């Protein structure tokens, strides 16, 4: 079985869909675009395709080949193996994505994707220039070691990436029973939101079942529209700042740390961690919001609490 380069095939469709979304947004007044923001996203997407060519792709390829040489079992290149590999890879993606939000070292790369204050198809293209080697080596190599061919692992990962493109839109609202199993624009809008009630939720790639299983699912509320971006927005469209601002922040914190424990916290603690608690992590923001919400409901009586 040969595995085609589906990303190359999808690029023209991506361009056509972006163009169509812009036209529909202008005609209907639904959806928000900013030319500077979209341009920054396109530059980040282009750079993310070039970055692996600087040596990262060779490193990942070498690791995959070595792992496959010592694979635990022989899995044939058949349709059922591709389907199985896709489901396992989607489960892998859930945990990689979740860790990329919960640990600052990984967040330094992933924050790029969340840095736009707009939510449209160009946002899907705002991808990191760093972190791809670590993510693939740490989280995809086990699939190769199990016995899935490296080409198959890369193929299903590309299918997952293509699927996630169309869910970056405000033009599609709810999708009924489809949302019980699959990730949708509504679910992913929650993931990109900075509203306290929506933080740390919906890490799914294709299948939303993982979030439902592991307690990270939050449904989009009709009473509260998502606000996009990051907790402290950048205020710039400079691609270099977008790509490296968090790495620079980590370096400053580590240099100024007073102990190895502090350095470890700045590197691998949750984003926003500080030794004295003066900065806010997403868990702290959610906890404060929940307490304020509960107090307001209590002050307004049992009807409001319902």
SVG drawing of the C-alpha trace seen along z (x, -y; Angstrom):
<svg xmlns="http://www.w3.org/2000/svg" viewBox="-36 -46 56 55">
<polyline fill="none" stroke="black" stroke-width="0.4" points="0.0,0.0 1.3,-3.4 0.5,-6.5 0.1,-9.7 1.1,-13.2 -2.4,-14.3 -1.2,-17.6 0.0,-18.6 -3.3,-17.6 -5.2,-19.6 -3.4,-22.9 -5.5,-24.1 -8.6,-23.2 -7.4,-25.1 -6.8,-28.2 -10.3,-27.9 -12.0,-27.4 -10.2,-30.4 -11.3,-32.6 -14.9,-31.3 -15.1,-32.0 -13.9,-35.6 -16.6,-36.1 -19.3,-34.6 -18.2,-36.6 -18.4,-39.8 -21.8,-39.0 -23.4,-37.8 -21.6,-39.8 -20.8,-36.6 -17.2,-35.8 -14.3,-38.2 -11.2,-38.8 -8.3,-41.2 -5.9,-41.4 -2.9,-41.8 -3.8,-38.9 -4.6,-36.6 -1.3,-37.6 0.6,-36.7 -1.2,-33.3 -0.3,-32.6 3.3,-33.5 3.4,-31.2 1.9,-28.4 4.4,-28.8 7.3,-28.9 6.0,-25.7 6.3,-23.9 9.9,-25.1 11.1,-24.5 11.4,-20.7 13.6,-21.1 16.3,-22.6 17.1,-19.2 14.1,-18.3 12.5,-16.0 15.8,-14.0 16.0,-13.6 12.4,-12.3 12.9,-10.0 16.0,-8.5 14.3,-7.9 11.3,-6.3 13.5,-4.0 15.5,-2.9 12.3,-2.2 10.8,-0.2 13.9,1.9 13.2,3.1 9.4,3.1 7.5,5.4 5.2,6.9 4.5,7.0 1.4,5.0 0.4,5.3 -0.3,2.2 -4.0,2.9 -7.1,0.8 -8.0,2.1 -4.4,1.3 -4.8,-2.2 -8.1,-2.7 -6.6,-1.3 -3.5,-3.4 -5.7,-6.5 -7.7,-5.9 -4.5,-5.2 -2.8,-8.3 -5.9,-10.4 -5.7,-9.2 -2.0,-10.1 -2.8,-13.5 -5.2,-14.2 -2.5,-13.6 0.2,-15.5 -2.2,-18.4 -3.2,-18.4 0.4,-18.3 1.1,-21.2 -1.3,-23.2 -0.4,-22.0 3.5,-22.2 5.2,-25.4 8.0,-23.9 5.6,-22.5 3.2,-25.4 6.1,-27.7 5.6,-26.1 1.8,-25.5 1.0,-29.1 1.6,-30.2 -1.6,-28.5 -3.6,-30.3 -2.1,-33.7 -4.7,-35.0 -7.7,-37.0 -9.7,-35.9 -11.2,-32.6 -11.4,-31.7 -9.8,-29.3 -6.6,-31.3 -6.2,-30.6 -5.8,-26.9 -2.7,-27.7 -1.0,-29.6 1.4,-26.8 4.6,-26.6 8.1,-26.8 9.5,-25.0 8.6,-21.8 7.8,-19.5 10.8,-17.3 10.1,-16.7 6.4,-16.1 6.9,-13.6 9.8,-11.8 8.3,-11.5 4.7,-10.8 4.7,-9.2 7.7,-6.9 5.8,-4.5 3.3,-3.8 6.2,-2.9 7.8,-0.8 4.5,1.1 4.7,2.1 2.9,-0.5 5.0,-1.5 6.4,-5.0 4.7,-6.0 1.4,-4.9 1.9,-6.9 2.7,-10.0 -0.2,-9.5 -2.9,-9.2 -1.3,-12.2 -1.7,-14.2 -5.4,-13.1 -6.0,-14.2 -4.3,-17.6 -6.5,-18.1 -9.6,-17.3 -8.8,-20.0 -8.6,-22.7 -12.4,-23.1 -13.3,-23.3 -11.6,-26.7 -14.6,-28.7 -17.5,-30.7 -19.7,-30.2 -20.8,-26.7 -22.8,-26.5 -24.1,-23.3 -24.1,-19.9 -26.4,-17.7 -25.6,-14.1 -22.3,-14.4 -20.9,-16.3 -21.3,-13.4 -18.4,-11.6 -16.5,-14.1 -14.7,-17.4 -16.6,-20.3 -16.3,-24.0 -18.4,-24.5 -16.2,-22.3 -13.0,-23.8 -14.2,-27.4 -14.4,-26.5 -10.8,-25.2 -9.5,-28.5 -11.5,-30.7 -9.9,-32.6 -13.2,-32.8 -12.5,-31.3 -15.4,-28.8 -13.8,-27.5 -10.2,-27.2 -8.4,-23.8 -11.0,-22.0 -11.7,-20.1 -8.2,-18.9 -9.5,-16.5 -8.1,-16.2 -10.8,-14.3 -12.7,-12.3 -14.2,-14.3 -14.7,-11.0 -11.3,-11.4 -12.4,-14.7 -15.7,-13.1 -13.8,-10.1 -11.1,-12.1 -13.3,-14.9 -12.0,-17.8 -15.1,-18.3 -17.0,-21.6 -19.9,-22.5 -20.2,-25.9 -22.8,-27.9 -25.4,-30.0 -25.1,-32.5 -21.4,-33.3 -19.6,-33.8 -15.9,-32.7 -13.2,-35.4 -10.2,-34.3 -6.5,-34.7 -4.3,-34.0 -4.6,-35.3 -2.1,-38.0 -2.4,-38.9 0.7,-39.9 -0.5,-43.1 1.6,-42.5 1.5,-40.7 5.2,-40.3 5.9,-36.6 9.2,-36.5 7.5,-37.7 4.6,-35.3 7.0,-32.4 9.5,-33.1 8.0,-35.3 7.3,-32.5 10.7,-30.9 12.2,-34.4 10.0,-34.6 11.2,-31.2 14.8,-32.2 14.3,-35.4 12.6,-33.5 15.2,-30.7 18.0,-33.2 16.4,-35.1 15.4,-32.1 16.9,-31.7 17.0,-27.9 16.9,-24.8 13.4,-24.1 12.3,-27.5 14.0,-26.8 12.2,-23.5 8.9,-25.2 9.5,-27.9 10.4,-25.2 7.9,-22.4 5.2,-23.9 1.9,-25.0 2.0,-28.2 1.7,-31.1 3.4,-29.3 5.5,-31.5 7.2,-30.6 5.1,-33.1 1.9,-32.6 1.9,-36.2 1.1,-35.1 -2.1,-33.3 -2.3,-29.8 -5.4,-28.7 -6.4,-26.5 -6.2,-29.6 -8.2,-31.6 -10.9,-28.9 -11.0,-28.5 -11.4,-32.2 -14.1,-32.4 -16.0,-29.4 -15.8,-31.0 -17.1,-34.4 -19.8,-32.7 -20.9,-30.6 -21.0,-33.6 -23.0,-35.7 -25.5,-32.8 -25.7,-32.5 -26.3,-36.2 -29.1,-36.2 -30.9,-33.3 -31.9,-29.7 -33.5,-30.7 -30.3,-32.3 -28.3,-29.3 -30.3,-27.1"/>
</svg>
